[in-house]
Amino acid sequence: MEQDKTSIYVDYLNQKVLPAINYDRLQASYGTQDKDYAKAVLHLLHQAMVHCYGTDYLTEGVTDYVMVPGVVQSKEKGNLCIALLELDLTSSGEHYETKFLTGYGILPQSDPELPDHIRAYIRDTFIPYDYGYTAAIPSDIHVNKSSLPEAVREMLSTFQNHVAILESAPEMSEQEELER
């Protein structure tokens, strides 16, 4: 049985992208004016998504359940964070899970195994939040990109102008580059 594209994306991220991110540097970047490193990491996540799904225009025909890179912003505190968002395309883009990329690493919002202080950190730092993502998902009725908070829109509109150099990330092969 062929592996679904979302599983391929998750495997690719786990092998080639996520281990090479400097999470302390990423956390510090959220507090800077230009957010250069955060945008560059978002760009890497987006490139990996396009590589694995074959497009950034995601519809039910591509796959039914997707994980996409995006940006969240706390509605109460304004804190920004890059996230991996899980959406169900068969139910108009219903949002199921968020994995926050923080100074602590990757934190799944609904993981009951997280220590209490980490769950409190997520709740106190980000919940509730607005979110947007780098993919085009025409069936999503829950996100209107033009009404997102300004900081989220700015990151989503400029991330492709930023490039991260990740010291330990394996480089894409020539074939992978051609497929992009």
N, CA and C atoms as an extended XYZ file, in Angstrom:
540
Properties=species:S:1:pos:R:3:atomname:S:1:resname:S:1:resid:I:1 pbc="F F F"
N         0.843       -1.185        0.000 N   MET     1
C         0.000        0.000        0.000 CA  MET     1
C         0.888        1.248        0.000 C   MET     1
N         0.544        2.185       -0.833 N   GLU     2
C         1.321        3.416       -0.949 CA  GLU     2
C         1.095        4.300        0.280 C   GLU     2
N         2.175        4.867        0.780 N   GLN     3
C         2.100        5.751        1.936 CA  GLN     3
C         1.407        7.051        1.525 C   GLN     3
N         0.493        7.570        2.383 N   ASP     4
C        -0.199        8.802        2.036 CA  ASP     4
C         0.767        9.992        2.114 C   ASP     4
N         0.422       11.056        1.422 N   LYS     5
C         1.328       12.208        1.292 CA  LYS     5
C         1.582       12.904        2.619 C   LYS     5
N         0.601       12.900        3.506 N   THR     6
C         0.821       13.524        4.810 CA  THR     6
C         1.858       12.746        5.607 C   THR     6
N         1.797       11.434        5.568 N   SER     7
C         2.805       10.615        6.257 CA  SER     7
C         4.188       10.830        5.650 C   SER     7
N         4.241       10.972        4.338 N   ILE     8
C         5.517       11.245        3.662 CA  ILE     8
C         6.072       12.590        4.134 C   ILE     8
N         5.193       13.600        4.238 N   TYR     9
C         5.611       14.924        4.707 CA  TYR     9
C         6.133       14.848        6.142 C   TYR     9
N         5.409       14.176        7.007 N   VAL    10
C         5.837       14.053        8.403 CA  VAL    10
C         7.187       13.352        8.488 C   VAL    10
N         7.346       12.261        7.755 N   ASP    11
C         8.626       11.546        7.748 CA  ASP    11
C         9.758       12.437        7.238 C   ASP    11
N         9.499       13.167        6.165 N   TYR    12
C        10.500       14.062        5.579 CA  TYR    12
C        10.910       15.133        6.596 C   TYR    12
N         9.908       15.744        7.255 N   LEU    13
C        10.211       16.757        8.266 CA  LEU    13
C        11.048       16.161        9.398 C   LEU    13
N        10.644       15.001        9.871 N   ASN    14
C        11.346       14.373       10.988 CA  ASN    14
C        12.779       13.978       10.641 C   ASN    14
N        13.019       13.626        9.388 N   GLN    15
C        14.354       13.200        8.981 CA  GLN    15
C        15.247       14.364        8.542 C   GLN    15
N        14.681       15.344        7.843 N   LYS    16
C        15.523       16.321        7.165 CA  LYS    16
C        15.392       17.760        7.632 C   LYS    16
N        14.314       18.133        8.295 N   VAL    17
C        14.118       19.544        8.610 CA  VAL    17
C        14.095       19.800       10.118 C   VAL    17
N        13.192       19.171       10.819 N   LEU    18
C        12.992       19.491       12.234 CA  LEU    18
C        14.231       19.294       13.099 C   LEU    18
N        15.032       18.240       12.894 N   PRO    19
C        16.223       18.078       13.736 CA  PRO    19
C        17.277       19.162       13.511 C   PRO    19
N        17.214       19.851       12.393 N   ALA    20
C        18.239       20.837       12.061 CA  ALA    20
C        17.868       22.255       12.481 C   ALA    20
N        16.670       22.441       13.012 N   ILE    21
C        16.245       23.772       13.444 CA  ILE    21
C        16.893       24.099       14.784 C   ILE    21
N        17.390       25.307       14.911 N   ASN    22
C        17.901       25.807       16.178 CA  ASN    22
C        16.708       26.448       16.893 C   ASN    22
N        16.097       25.724       17.814 N   TYR    23
C        14.855       26.178       18.442 CA  TYR    23
C        15.060       27.388       19.347 C   TYR    23
N        16.222       27.521       19.962 N   ASP    24
C        16.504       28.730       20.745 CA  ASP    24
C        16.563       29.947       19.827 C   ASP    24
N        17.241       29.795       18.703 N   ARG    25
C        17.327       30.888       17.736 CA  ARG    25
C        15.938       31.215       17.163 C   ARG    25
N        15.143       30.185       16.917 N   LEU    26
C        13.789       30.393       16.418 CA  LEU    26
C        12.967       31.186       17.430 C   LEU    26
N        13.019       30.786       18.691 N   GLN    27
C        12.275       31.490       19.734 CA  GLN    27
C        12.716       32.943       19.818 C   GLN    27
N        14.016       33.188       19.762 N   ALA    28
C        14.525       34.565       19.807 CA  ALA    28
C        14.047       35.359       18.595 C   ALA    28
N        13.958       34.712       17.448 N   SER    29
C        13.547       35.390       16.218 CA  SER    29
C        12.110       35.908       16.291 C   SER    29
N        11.247       35.206       17.027 N   TYR    30
C         9.864       35.677       17.163 CA  TYR    30
C         9.804       37.072       17.770 C   TYR    30
N        10.791       37.419       18.595 N   GLY    31
C        10.802       38.717       19.259 CA  GLY    31
C        11.512       39.822       18.495 C   GLY    31
N        12.027       39.516       17.317 N   THR    32
C        12.732       40.537       16.544 CA  THR    32
C        11.789       41.233       15.573 C   THR    32
N        12.209       42.388       15.109 N   GLN    33
C        11.394       43.150       14.157 CA  GLN    33
C        11.222       42.402       12.842 C   GLN    33
N        12.312       41.860       12.289 N   ASP    34
C        12.231       41.234       10.958 CA  ASP    34
C        11.831       39.759       10.993 C   ASP    34
N        11.991       39.100       12.137 N   LYS    35
C        11.648       37.678       12.287 CA  LYS    35
C        12.290       36.820       11.194 C   LYS    35
N        13.514       37.204       10.811 N   ASP    36
C        14.200       36.593        9.679 CA  ASP    36
C        14.341       35.077        9.813 C   ASP    36
N        14.854       34.604       10.934 N   TYR    37
C        15.053       33.158       11.082 CA  TYR    37
C        13.713       32.422       11.112 C   TYR    37
N        12.727       32.978       11.796 N   ALA    38
C        11.400       32.342       11.842 CA  ALA    38
C        10.815       32.233       10.433 C   ALA    38
N        10.934       33.279        9.652 N   LYS    39
C        10.421       33.250        8.276 CA  LYS    39
C        11.195       32.249        7.429 C   LYS    39
N        12.496       32.153        7.661 N   ALA    40
C        13.305       31.201        6.899 CA  ALA    40
C        12.924       29.762        7.250 C   ALA    40
N        12.659       29.497        8.521 N   VAL    41
C        12.211       28.164        8.921 CA  VAL    41
C        10.842       27.871        8.304 C   VAL    41
N         9.960       28.845        8.317 N   LEU    42
C         8.646       28.670        7.684 CA  LEU    42
C         8.809       28.353        6.201 C   LEU    42
N         9.764       29.014        5.561 N   HIS    43
C        10.038       28.752        4.145 CA  HIS    43
C        10.500       27.310        3.941 C   HIS    43
N        11.390       26.823        4.797 N   LEU    44
C        11.840       25.431        4.700 CA  LEU    44
C        10.681       24.452        4.866 C   LEU    44
N         9.821       24.711        5.835 N   LEU    45
C         8.660       23.846        6.056 CA  LEU    45
C         7.737       23.858        4.840 C   LEU    45
N         7.579       25.036        4.246 N   HIS    46
C         6.734       25.169        3.052 CA  HIS    46
C         7.344       24.423        1.861 C   HIS    46
N         8.646       24.585        1.653 N   GLN    47
C         9.313       23.877        0.547 CA  GLN    47
C         9.181       22.368        0.710 C   GLN    47
N         9.327       21.897        1.930 N   ALA    48
C         9.180       20.464        2.188 CA  ALA    48
C         7.754       20.009        1.899 C   ALA    48
N         6.763       20.850        2.244 N   MET    49
C         5.370       20.517        1.961 CA  MET    49
C         5.141       20.384        0.461 C   MET    49
N         5.634       21.353       -0.299 N   VAL    50
C         5.469       21.326       -1.757 CA  VAL    50
C         6.159       20.084       -2.325 C   VAL    50
N         7.337       19.777       -1.834 N   HIS    51
C         8.072       18.595       -2.292 CA  HIS    51
C         7.263       17.315       -2.047 C   HIS    51
N         6.689       17.191       -0.859 N   CYS    52
C         6.016       15.942       -0.478 CA  CYS    52
C         4.602       15.818       -1.033 C   CYS    52
N         3.863       16.919       -1.063 N   TYR    53
C         2.497       16.871       -1.598 CA  TYR    53
C         2.473       17.065       -3.115 C   TYR    53
N         3.558       17.623       -3.646 N   GLY    54
C         3.613       17.878       -5.081 CA  GLY    54
C         2.997       19.197       -5.485 C   GLY    54
N         2.523       19.976       -4.510 N   THR    55
C         1.870       21.255       -4.773 CA  THR    55
C         1.667       21.985       -3.453 C   THR    55
N         1.346       23.275       -3.538 N   ASP    56
C         0.917       23.980       -2.334 CA  ASP    56
C        -0.571       24.330       -2.429 C   ASP    56
N        -1.227       23.811       -3.447 N   TYR    57
C        -2.661       23.970       -3.649 CA  TYR    57
C        -3.306       22.645       -3.251 C   TYR    57
N        -3.821       22.605       -2.046 N   LEU    58
C        -4.273       21.336       -1.479 CA  LEU    58
C        -5.793       21.229       -1.504 C   LEU    58
N        -6.258       20.166       -2.119 N   THR    59
C        -7.688       19.891       -2.217 CA  THR    59
C        -7.931       18.455       -1.781 C   THR    59
N        -9.179       18.110       -1.628 N   GLU    60
C        -9.548       16.761       -1.226 CA  GLU    60
C        -8.938       15.711       -2.147 C   GLU    60
N        -8.784       16.012       -3.413 N   GLY    61
C        -8.218       15.055       -4.355 CA  GLY    61
C        -6.743       14.775       -4.120 C   GLY    61
N        -6.024       15.738       -3.561 N   VAL    62
C        -4.601       15.561       -3.265 CA  VAL    62
C        -4.455       14.630       -2.071 C   VAL    62
N        -5.175       14.914       -1.021 N   THR    63
C        -5.205       14.103        0.200 CA  THR    63
C        -6.350       14.619        1.052 C   THR    63
N        -6.870       13.789        1.914 N   ASP    64
C        -8.022       14.201        2.716 CA  ASP    64
C        -7.640       14.880        4.021 C   ASP    64
N        -6.523       14.477        4.591 N   TYR    65
C        -6.072       15.002        5.867 CA  TYR    65
C        -4.661       15.520        5.660 C   TYR    65
N        -4.425       16.792        5.969 N   VAL    66
C        -3.124       17.390        5.683 CA  VAL    66
C        -2.488       17.976        6.937 C   VAL    66
N        -1.176       18.065        6.874 N   MET    67
C        -0.416       18.852        7.824 CA  MET    67
C         0.254       19.937        6.996 C   MET    67
N         0.096       21.181        7.436 N   VAL    68
C         0.660       22.305        6.687 CA  VAL    68
C         1.383       23.249        7.642 C   VAL    68
N         2.433       23.907        7.146 N   PRO    69
C         3.105       24.900        7.970 CA  PRO    69
C         2.285       26.180        8.023 C   PRO    69
N         2.353       26.827        9.172 N   GLY    70
C         1.602       28.064        9.320 CA  GLY    70
C         2.140       28.904       10.451 C   GLY    70
N         1.366       29.925       10.772 N   VAL    71
C         1.715       30.874       11.826 CA  VAL    71
C         0.497       31.023       12.728 C   VAL    71
N         0.730       30.987       14.027 N   VAL    72
C        -0.328       31.277       14.987 CA  VAL    72
C         0.034       32.542       15.746 C   VAL    72
N        -1.012       33.240       16.187 N   GLN    73
C        -0.802       34.417       17.025 CA  GLN    73
C        -1.836       34.407       18.134 C   GLN    73
N        -1.360       34.532       19.358 N   SER    74
C        -2.247       34.594       20.516 CA  SER    74
C        -3.182       35.784       20.370 C   SER    74
N        -4.480       35.546       20.556 N   LYS    75
C        -5.457       36.634       20.477 CA  LYS    75
C        -5.309       37.592       21.651 C   LYS    75
N        -4.871       37.084       22.795 N   GLU    76
C        -4.795       37.913       23.993 CA  GLU    76
C        -3.446       38.595       24.175 C   GLU    76
N        -2.351       37.883       23.862 N   LYS    77
C        -1.020       38.421       24.141 CA  LYS    77
C        -0.252       38.819       22.898 C   LYS    77
N        -0.723       38.409       21.721 N   GLY    78
C        -0.046       38.772       20.481 CA  GLY    78
C         1.180       37.940       20.161 C   GLY    78
N         1.486       36.913       20.955 N   ASN    79
C         2.662       36.075       20.708 CA  ASN    79
C         2.521       35.326       19.389 C   ASN    79
N         3.584       35.369       18.595 N   LEU    80
C         3.630       34.657       17.317 CA  LEU    80
C         4.405       33.360       17.466 C   LEU    80
N         4.050       32.388       16.628 N   CYS    81
C         4.760       31.121       16.636 CA  CYS    81
C         4.516       30.406       15.317 C   CYS    81
N         5.548       29.804       14.769 N   ILE    82
C         5.373       28.929       13.613 CA  ILE    82
C         4.760       27.638       14.136 C   ILE    82
N         3.891       27.056       13.336 N   ALA    83
C         3.216       25.838       13.765 CA  ALA    83
C         3.014       24.907       12.578 C   ALA    83
N         2.808       23.655       12.903 N   LEU    84
C         2.352       22.678       11.930 CA  LEU    84
C         0.891       22.419       12.272 C   LEU    84
N         0.025       22.680       11.305 N   LEU    85
C        -1.418       22.620       11.512 CA  LEU    85
C        -1.994       21.412       10.792 C   LEU    85
N        -2.832       20.668       11.476 N   GLU    86
C        -3.460       19.500       10.874 CA  GLU    86
C        -4.914       19.833       10.570 C   GLU    86
N        -5.277       19.624        9.300 N   LEU    87
C        -6.610       19.984        8.816 CA  LEU    87
C        -7.249       18.817        8.089 C   LEU    87
N        -8.559       18.718        8.189 N   ASP    88
C        -9.326       17.699        7.480 CA  ASP    88
C       -10.002       18.366        6.287 C   ASP    88
N        -9.547       18.044        5.098 N   LEU    89
C       -10.093       18.669        3.896 CA  LEU    89
C       -11.479       18.131        3.544 C   LEU    89
N       -11.856       16.978        4.091 N   THR    90
C       -13.191       16.439        3.815 CA  THR    90
C       -14.265       17.152        4.623 C   THR    90
N       -13.861       17.916        5.626 N   SER    91
C       -14.828       18.661        6.439 CA  SER    91
C       -14.526       20.158        6.380 C   SER    91
N       -14.310       20.653        5.177 N   SER    92
C       -14.121       22.085        4.917 CA  SER    92
C       -12.959       22.697        5.672 C   SER    92
N       -11.895       21.919        5.859 N   GLY    93
C       -10.693       22.450        6.493 CA  GLY    93
C       -10.763       22.484        8.003 C   GLY    93
N       -11.545       21.613        8.593 N   GLU    94
C       -11.645       21.562       10.052 CA  GLU    94
C       -10.251       21.378       10.652 C   GLU    94
N        -9.927       22.237       11.626 N   HIS    95
C        -8.611       22.259       12.267 CA  HIS    95
C        -8.617       21.287       13.443 C   HIS    95
N        -7.691       20.313       13.413 N   TYR    96
C        -7.678       19.277       14.438 CA  TYR    96
C        -6.537       19.375       15.424 C   TYR    96
N        -5.383       19.795       15.005 N   GLU    97
C        -4.222       19.757       15.904 CA  GLU    97
C        -3.241       20.846       15.494 C   GLU    97
N        -2.539       21.357       16.488 N   THR    98
C        -1.469       22.321       16.268 CA  THR    98
C        -0.227       21.834       16.981 C   THR    98
N         0.885       21.909       16.274 N   LYS    99
C         2.182       21.613       16.864 CA  LYS    99
C         2.994       22.908       16.800 C   LYS    99
N         3.256       23.492       17.956 N   PHE   100
C         3.966       24.763       18.061 CA  PHE   100
C         5.474       24.520       18.008 C   PHE   100
N         6.195       25.332       17.236 N   LEU   101
C         7.658       25.278       17.194 CA  LEU   101
C         8.168       26.379       18.106 C   LEU   101
N         8.702       25.981       19.265 N   THR   102
C         9.084       26.924       20.312 CA  THR   102
C        10.516       26.677       20.773 C   THR   102
N        10.949       27.470       21.706 N   GLY   103
C        12.247       27.251       22.325 CA  GLY   103
C        12.341       25.915       23.045 C   GLY   103
N        11.205       25.341       23.384 N   TYR   104
C        11.166       24.007       23.996 CA  TYR   104
C        11.223       22.898       22.956 C   TYR   104
N        11.144       23.254       21.694 N   GLY   105
C        11.061       22.274       20.619 CA  GLY   105
C         9.658       22.268       20.040 C   GLY   105
N         9.226       21.118       19.566 N   ILE   106
C         7.912       20.983       18.944 CA  ILE   106
C         6.925       20.523       20.009 C   ILE   106
N         5.890       21.336       20.225 N   LEU   107
C         4.931       21.045       21.282 CA  LEU   107
C         3.544       20.807       20.699 C   LEU   107
N         3.057       19.567       20.739 N   PRO   108
C         1.697       19.280       20.272 CA  PRO   108
C         0.674       19.821       21.279 C   PRO   108
N        -0.268       20.603       20.801 N   GLN   109
C        -1.234       21.264       21.672 CA  GLN   109
C        -2.022       20.291       22.539 C   GLN   109
N        -2.439       19.170       21.996 N   SER   110
C        -3.339       18.289       22.746 CA  SER   110
C        -2.673       17.014       23.262 C   SER   110
N        -1.361       17.023       23.416 N   ASP   111
C        -0.658       15.835       23.898 CA  ASP   111
C        -0.805       15.712       25.417 C   ASP   111
N        -1.552       14.705       25.892 N   PRO   112
C        -1.744       14.555       27.337 CA  PRO   112
C        -0.473       14.134       28.071 C   PRO   112
N         0.541       13.702       27.326 N   GLU   113
C         1.798       13.256       27.937 CA  GLU   113
C         2.746       14.415       28.266 C   GLU   113
N         2.437       15.613       27.800 N   LEU   114
C         3.302       16.761       28.093 CA  LEU   114
C         3.276       17.066       29.583 C   LEU   114
N         4.410       17.464       30.134 N   PRO   115
C         4.431       17.866       31.539 CA  PRO   115
C         3.485       19.063       31.772 C   PRO   115
N         2.996       19.161       32.984 N   ASP   116
C         2.038       20.227       33.325 CA  ASP   116
C         2.585       21.614       33.003 C   ASP   116
N         3.876       21.858       33.291 N   HIS   117
C         4.419       23.195       33.052 CA  HIS   117
C         4.475       23.526       31.555 C   HIS   117
N         4.634       22.523       30.705 N   ILE   118
C         4.650       22.760       29.256 CA  ILE   118
C         3.227       23.009       28.759 C   ILE   118
N         2.263       22.251       29.256 N   ARG   119
C         0.859       22.507       28.888 CA  ARG   119
C         0.447       23.902       29.338 C   ARG   119
N         0.889       24.307       30.532 N   ALA   120
C         0.591       25.655       31.031 CA  ALA   120
C         1.244       26.712       30.144 C   ALA   120
N         2.482       26.440       29.698 N   TYR   121
C         3.176       27.367       28.794 CA  TYR   121
C         2.373       27.561       27.503 C   TYR   121
N         1.927       26.473       26.899 N   ILE   122
C         1.134       26.570       25.667 CA  ILE   122
C        -0.131       27.388       25.927 C   ILE   122
N        -0.852       27.023       26.969 N   ARG   123
C        -2.114       27.702       27.296 CA  ARG   123
C        -1.889       29.188       27.570 C   ARG   123
N        -0.889       29.503       28.389 N   ASP   124
C        -0.669       30.888       28.797 CA  ASP   124
C        -0.041       31.745       27.702 C   ASP   124
N         0.689       31.120       26.787 N   THR   125
C         1.410       31.869       25.763 CA  THR   125
C         0.609       32.029       24.467 C   THR   125
N        -0.202       31.031       24.109 N   PHE   126
C        -0.836       31.046       22.787 CA  PHE   126
C        -2.361       30.935       22.756 C   PHE   126
N        -2.990       30.357       23.737 N   ILE   127
C        -4.417       30.038       23.670 CA  ILE   127
C        -5.235       31.222       24.170 C   ILE   127
N        -6.287       31.635       23.509 N   PRO   128
C        -6.725       31.236       22.168 CA  PRO   128
C        -5.859       31.922       21.111 C   PRO   128
N        -5.912       31.410       19.879 N   TYR   129
C        -5.070       31.975       18.830 CA  TYR   129
C        -5.796       32.024       17.482 C   TYR   129
N        -5.277       32.910       16.636 N   ASP   130
C        -5.639       32.942       15.221 CA  ASP   130
C        -4.553       32.189       14.486 C   ASP   130
N        -4.881       31.628       13.330 N   TYR   131
C        -3.873       30.922       12.557 CA  TYR   131
C        -4.094       31.114       11.068 C   TYR   131
N        -2.984       31.031       10.363 N   GLY   132
C        -2.987       31.019        8.905 CA  GLY   132
C        -1.896       30.073        8.467 C   GLY   132
N        -1.910       29.679        7.202 N   TYR   133
C        -0.949       28.699        6.721 CA  TYR   133
C        -0.444       29.084        5.346 C   TYR   133
N         0.643       28.424        4.945 N   THR   134
C         1.311       28.778        3.692 CA  THR   134
C         0.652       28.159        2.474 C   THR   134
N        -0.102       27.108        2.650 N   ALA   135
C        -0.750       26.424        1.522 CA  ALA   135
C        -1.981       27.196        1.059 C   ALA   135
N        -2.412       26.902       -0.145 N   ALA   136
C        -3.705       27.374       -0.635 CA  ALA   136
C        -4.677       26.209       -0.452 C   ALA   136
N        -5.709       26.431        0.343 N   ILE   137
C        -6.704       25.387        0.605 CA  ILE   137
C        -8.083       25.992        0.341 C   ILE   137
N        -8.548       25.884       -0.893 N   PRO   138
C        -9.787       26.568       -1.270 CA  PRO   138
C       -11.032       26.067       -0.540 C   PRO   138
N       -11.018       24.846       -0.026 N   SER   139
C       -12.201       24.312        0.640 CA  SER   139
C       -12.300       24.716        2.111 C   SER   139
N       -11.283       25.385        2.647 N   ASP   140
C       -11.277       25.755        4.062 CA  ASP   140
C       -12.199       26.944        4.282 C   ASP   140
N       -13.262       26.725        5.039 N   ILE   141
C       -14.206       27.806        5.339 CA  ILE   141
C       -13.869       28.506        6.655 C   ILE   141
N       -12.822       28.056        7.339 N   HIS   142
C       -12.494       28.563        8.663 CA  HIS   142
C       -11.442       29.665        8.665 C   HIS   142
N       -10.675       29.781        7.591 N   VAL   143
C        -9.607       30.777        7.538 CA  VAL   143
C        -9.840       31.708        6.355 C   VAL   143
N        -9.910       32.991        6.667 N   ASN   144
C        -9.980       34.026        5.639 CA  ASN   144
C        -8.676       34.803        5.740 C   ASN   144
N        -7.766       34.541        4.809 N   LYS   145
C        -6.416       35.113        4.918 CA  LYS   145
C        -6.418       36.639        4.975 C   LYS   145
N        -7.400       37.283        4.363 N   SER   146
C        -7.423       38.748        4.375 CA  SER   146
C        -7.870       39.309        5.723 C   SER   146
N        -8.472       38.491        6.588 N   SER   147
C        -8.896       39.004        7.889 CA  SER   147
C        -8.021       38.512        9.043 C   SER   147
N        -6.887       37.888        8.713 N   LEU   148
C        -5.949       37.465        9.750 CA  LEU   148
C        -5.281       38.683       10.380 C   LEU   148
N        -4.768       38.544       11.598 N   PRO   149
C        -4.027       39.654       12.211 CA  PRO   149
C        -2.853       40.077       11.321 C   PRO   149
N        -2.513       41.338       11.375 N   GLU   150
C        -1.471       41.913       10.514 CA  GLU   150
C        -0.148       41.155       10.614 C   GLU   150
N         0.282       40.793       11.812 N   ALA   151
C         1.573       40.116       11.973 CA  ALA   151
C         1.563       38.744       11.288 C   ALA   151
N         0.455       38.037       11.340 N   VAL   152
C         0.344       36.737       10.672 CA  VAL   152
C         0.367       36.934        9.158 C   VAL   152
N        -0.412       37.898        8.679 N   ARG   153
C        -0.433       38.184        7.225 CA  ARG   153
C         0.947       38.584        6.725 C   ARG   153
N         1.662       39.382        7.510 N   GLU   154
C         3.001       39.833        7.098 CA  GLU   154
C         3.942       38.640        6.981 C   GLU   154
N         3.929       37.752        7.951 N   MET   155
C         4.815       36.575        7.885 CA  MET   155
C         4.455       35.700        6.693 C   MET   155
N         3.159       35.489        6.471 N   LEU   156
C         2.726       34.624        5.379 CA  LEU   156
C         3.000       35.244        4.008 C   LEU   156
N         3.064       36.557        3.946 N   SER   157
C         3.292       37.201        2.642 CA  SER   157
C         4.770       37.412        2.333 C   SER   157
N         5.659       37.251        3.322 N   THR   158
C         7.080       37.534        3.084 CA  THR   158
C         8.021       36.368        3.369 C   THR   158
N         7.524       35.259        3.895 N   PHE   159
C         8.418       34.167        4.304 CA  PHE   159
C         9.251       33.636        3.146 C   PHE   159
N         8.732       33.686        1.928 N   GLN   160
C         9.458       33.111        0.797 CA  GLN   160
C        10.687       33.926        0.407 C   GLN   160
N        10.841       35.089        0.992 N   ASN   161
C        12.024       35.922        0.731 CA  ASN   161
C        13.164       35.609        1.696 C   ASN   161
N        13.005       34.602        2.538 N   HIS   162
C        13.986       34.296        3.576 CA  HIS   162
C        14.504       32.874        3.424 C   HIS   162
N        15.805       32.720        3.643 N   VAL   163
C        16.445       31.413        3.499 CA  VAL   163
C        17.221       31.112        4.776 C   VAL   163
N        16.993       29.923        5.313 N   ALA   164
C        17.727       29.498        6.507 CA  ALA   164
C        18.860       28.581        6.092 C   ALA   164
N        19.969       28.742        6.750 N   ILE   165
C        21.080       27.821        6.582 CA  ILE   165
C        21.098       26.972        7.842 C   ILE   165
N        20.730       25.716        7.677 N   LEU   166
C        20.669       24.808        8.808 CA  LEU   166
C        21.910       23.925        8.762 C   LEU   166
N        22.727       24.035        9.776 N   GLU   167
C        24.022       23.358        9.777 CA  GLU   167
C        23.921       21.849        9.613 C   GLU   167
N        22.970       21.216       10.284 N   SER   168
C        22.936       19.765       10.256 CA  SER   168
C        21.889       19.198        9.304 C   SER   168
N        21.212       20.059        8.555 N   ALA   169
C        20.177       19.560        7.641 CA  ALA   169
C        20.820       18.989        6.394 C   ALA   169
N        20.419       17.774        6.014 N   PRO   170
C        20.927       17.233        4.755 CA  PRO   170
C        20.423       18.091        3.597 C   PRO   170
N        21.282       18.312        2.655 N   GLU   171
C        20.864       19.096        1.498 CA  GLU   171
C        19.984       18.249        0.600 C   GLU   171
N        19.101       18.940       -0.119 N   MET   172
C        18.260       18.228       -1.072 CA  MET   172
C        19.119       17.712       -2.209 C   MET   172
N        18.781       16.542       -2.662 N   SER   173
C        19.495       15.997       -3.805 CA  SER   173
C        19.143       16.788       -5.052 C   SER   173
N        19.927       16.623       -6.079 N   GLU   174
C        19.655       17.300       -7.341 CA  GLU   174
C        18.270       16.929       -7.862 C   GLU   174
N        17.877       15.665       -7.703 N   GLN   175
C        16.556       15.222       -8.161 CA  GLN   175
C        15.457       15.924       -7.380 C   GLN   175
N        15.633       16.044       -6.049 N   GLU   176
C        14.640       16.739       -5.224 CA  GLU   176
C        14.520       18.198       -5.624 C   GLU   176
N        15.659       18.836       -5.914 N   GLU   177
C        15.636       20.218       -6.371 CA  GLU   177
C        14.862       20.360       -7.681 C   GLU   177
N        15.076       19.426       -8.608 N   LEU   178
C        14.390       19.479       -9.885 CA  LEU   178
C        12.883       19.279       -9.724 C   LEU   178
N        12.492       18.493       -8.731 N   GLU   179
C        11.072       18.202       -8.508 CA  GLU   179
C        10.345       19.365       -7.864 C   GLU   179
N        11.071       20.320       -7.327 N   ARG   180
C        10.422       21.448       -6.641 CA  ARG   180
C         9.793       22.396       -7.600 C   ARG   180
